[in-house]
């Protein structure tokens, strides 16, 4: 090849290059092109612009899903196409079969463009604002014992429109003899699907936090609401990646149970949002190509509902007046409060959280974190500090959990100083000195699950608790047997035992029998026995009001019978 010096005029250089390309274009060959044995073109002009170097058009790269080289393409004006040399593909081998007029190109899997697969096959939806309408839910129970009858119930009514939803809930414990329904909640809320947030005005409950107390209040609340976009998954899910030199089928096994099967094209591929439940275990991916060759990739995973995806934020901002005696009094409120809770995913395994609370004369601030360690478990921890009338208080909490398919263990501890204050503590009430709990469970597959736990609470203004718990759940063909027990380690060492048996009588019916027994060191304290029959049915969709009903019959003893029913109605205006 002749190398031109830099002092050659540009016009001469361009003229020589054009003549050279034109001459090469006249020597083009029309060939069938195959990439890794798969035909991508029946007739393609293949050029040899330089001795021993074959060039193919950009159309071959697109049809074969090949990555474009970093170098610029060569434009051949004679055919009006852009060309790349085949030797610009790393690891490529090619040959021409004169008999069949075929160009066979063999490339490694890394030469292809990648394929992205969503394991949940989620599709983002667009919410539509509803037309105005009403709905009514009610649940009433009648208890007949001897000459006494008691009627209790729950009623919820609502109005919805494009502006939002307005609801009101009322409950009554004895509607026959003392008709004084208690207002539970009255609220208006509006969801914003585009930003996955919601605005609530009226009665609500404060945000959940590892150390905060949940309180009822009336006020304003603005918070994240990921449920407004069902396709969005805020918590991290496992992702798998691999390469295939041929079109293949990918099978994903979760703890040896097949959960996903997906065809993939040749080249690198990634499967995101592999559907797993909370906990940890092992994922095995089997890649089978068209020739039957398999490659197996195994890796462990860990998932927790306390973690957020990297870059995802979850927040709640609320303010109002605290509600007293919820479910007992309709309108009992006291001092103003405000709080803010914010969580953010730093990585898929590390989430930070913060919370600030304020009441008249009291401020509280807390910081915490959640960290997942592969093959070990999920760790949580944090601290909070308060200031009340010049007196400072501190709170510390830590926890660990490990959940697998057949084994689970969790423990959490919280300690607070005597002067620590937070929203939800009544006047004169002091923070719990120590709260410790641990639980372990073991699954025997289809046979059932056994679990045991320990709880300790050292209170300052609350009673102390030290108790052991145990439970056994067994599946007996169509029946389910549950046995649970508690035993207090503090005098007078009371204990309790619960046994329940539920039998499926059909797709919508079940019969059950249960008994409770509570004893102290001095003897039997109480014992009850119950039997019930549940029959659930829903009215067909032809009903314009969309009515659904649930009927329940139960009795504690021959002279005492209880009937209950529930119904919901929805109608458009």
Protein Blocks (a to p, Z undefined) as FASTA:
>chain_A
ZZddfklcfklmmmmmmmmmmmmmmmpccddddeehiafbfbdcdddfbghiacddfklm
mmnopacdfbdcdddfknopacddfklpghiacdddfklopacddddfklpccddddfkl
pacddddddddddddddddddddehjaccdddddddddddfkbccddddddfblmlmccd
ddfbdcdddddfknopaddedjddddddfkbccdddddddddddfklmmkbcfbacdddd
dddfbdcdddddeehiafbdcdddedddddehiacdedddddddddddfkopacdddddd
dddfkbccehiacdddddddddehehkambdcddddddddddddfblmbccdddddddeh
iacdddddddddehibccddddddddeehiacdddddddddddfkbccddddddddfklc
cehiaghiacdfbdcdddddddehjnoccdddddddddfkbccdddddddddddehjacc
dddddddfbdehiadddddddddfbjkbccdddddddddfkbcfbdcddddddddddddf
klmnlpadddddddfbfkbccddddddddddZZ
